[in-house]
């Protein structure tokens, strides 16, 4: 069975500090992984997907199949990065299996 | 373009009552999803439609939940009868038809259901 683990429910960092939101997965198939973000009073939206290898709003995430991880990183956190972040695994036919989320707070 | 629309935004009902939620996806999106998000958890897929056919409803509690997507556009999700544990935010999302290069799902604002 598939599993997505986000070990930190809450994460606080100071503005300008590096940030890393952890995500580990368990899946028997070939993984397709995503990060979705929900800013305060906004809708859940796609931040980035591993297959596109792009950097969005300064965030990057590398799929490490050996460690079954897909950690989200940003070298310098900004106040506007404060949000709820969900790691998600596609389990087939575009079905997404979400982790429990990490609430990031960037302290000014 | 207009986003995914959902109504109502909030609903409070007593246990054993019935409730229905409505979703209008982004125009041209053939695939529609309903998720349940319980407080403190990530969204959990309940059902996925492609056009008006069901692709996956393995997580839908079919004894009390039902969903339909007549004419392949709007969709309704119904709970009958509701239980206390159904209290959650119900999210609707849509995406382009699968298979596609774009797997992005676009989410609606959600309906917050409280069962008392």
Interface residues (C-beta under 8 A of the other chain):
Chain A: X4 X9 X32 X34 X43 X44 X45 X46 X49 X86 X88 X90 X93 X94 X95 X96 X97 X98 X99 X100 X101
Chain B: X3 X4 X31 X40 X41 X42 X43 X44 X45 X48 X55 X56 X91 X93 X95 X98 X103 X104 X105 X106 X107 X108 X109 X110
